[in-house]
């Protein structure tokens, strides 16, 4: 049956993860995704991303003009 494996995978997740709403979207405007290591690479799939360590060392606002667009500073 189509979707059977997907349904099984969904119900294999913890209750809190199954309860996450996927219908909500981020507000209009610029969004900054962040992470380190593997999570940074995942963050890059969402659009504009910065390395978490860079943001800790040099905090900046996501809406500041002139910021990089999806490139890490490393």
C-alpha positions as CSV (number, residue, x, y, z in Angstrom):
1,X,0.0,0.0,0.0
2,X,1.3,3.5,-0.9
3,X,2.6,5.5,2.0
4,X,2.8,2.5,4.4
5,X,6.5,2.9,5.2
6,X,6.1,6.6,5.7
7,X,3.2,6.1,8.1
8,X,5.3,3.5,10.0
9,X,8.2,5.8,10.2
10,X,6.1,8.7,11.5
11,X,4.7,6.5,14.3
12,X,8.2,5.2,15.2
13,X,9.1,8.8,16.3
14,X,8.7,10.0,19.9
15,X,5.4,11.6,20.7
16,X,6.8,15.1,21.0
17,X,8.2,14.8,17.5
18,X,5.0,13.4,16.0
19,X,3.2,16.4,17.5
20,X,5.3,19.1,15.8
21,X,3.1,21.1,13.5
22,X,4.4,21.1,9.9
23,X,1.7,23.4,8.6
24,X,3.2,26.6,10.1
25,X,5.6,28.7,8.0
26,X,8.2,31.3,9.1
27,X,7.1,34.9,8.8
28,X,7.9,37.0,5.7
29,X,11.3,38.5,5.8
30,X,14.8,37.2,6.1
31,X,15.5,34.1,8.2
32,X,19.0,33.1,9.4
33,X,19.6,29.3,9.8
34,X,22.5,28.2,12.0
35,X,24.3,25.1,13.2
36,X,27.7,23.6,13.6
37,X,29.1,20.5,11.8
38,X,26.5,18.4,10.3
39,X,23.7,20.7,11.5
40,X,25.3,23.6,9.7
41,X,25.1,21.7,6.4
42,X,21.5,20.9,7.2
43,X,20.9,24.6,7.9
44,X,22.3,25.5,4.5
45,X,19.5,23.6,2.9
46,X,17.0,26.2,4.4
47,X,18.7,29.2,2.7
48,X,20.8,31.8,4.4
49,X,23.1,30.0,7.0
50,X,25.9,31.0,9.2
51,X,28.2,28.8,11.4
52,X,27.1,28.8,15.0
53,X,30.5,29.6,16.3
54,X,30.8,32.7,14.1
55,X,27.5,34.0,15.5
56,X,28.6,33.3,19.1
57,X,31.9,35.2,18.6
58,X,30.3,38.0,16.5
59,X,26.6,38.2,17.1
60,X,24.7,39.9,14.4
61,X,21.1,40.5,13.5
62,X,19.6,38.5,10.6
63,X,18.1,41.6,9.1
64,X,21.4,43.5,8.9
65,X,22.0,44.6,5.3
66,X,25.2,43.3,3.6
67,X,25.4,40.0,5.4
68,X,26.5,36.9,3.5
69,X,24.0,34.7,1.8
70,X,24.5,31.1,2.6
71,X,28.3,31.0,2.7
72,X,30.2,30.2,5.9
73,X,33.1,32.4,6.7
74,X,35.5,29.5,7.1
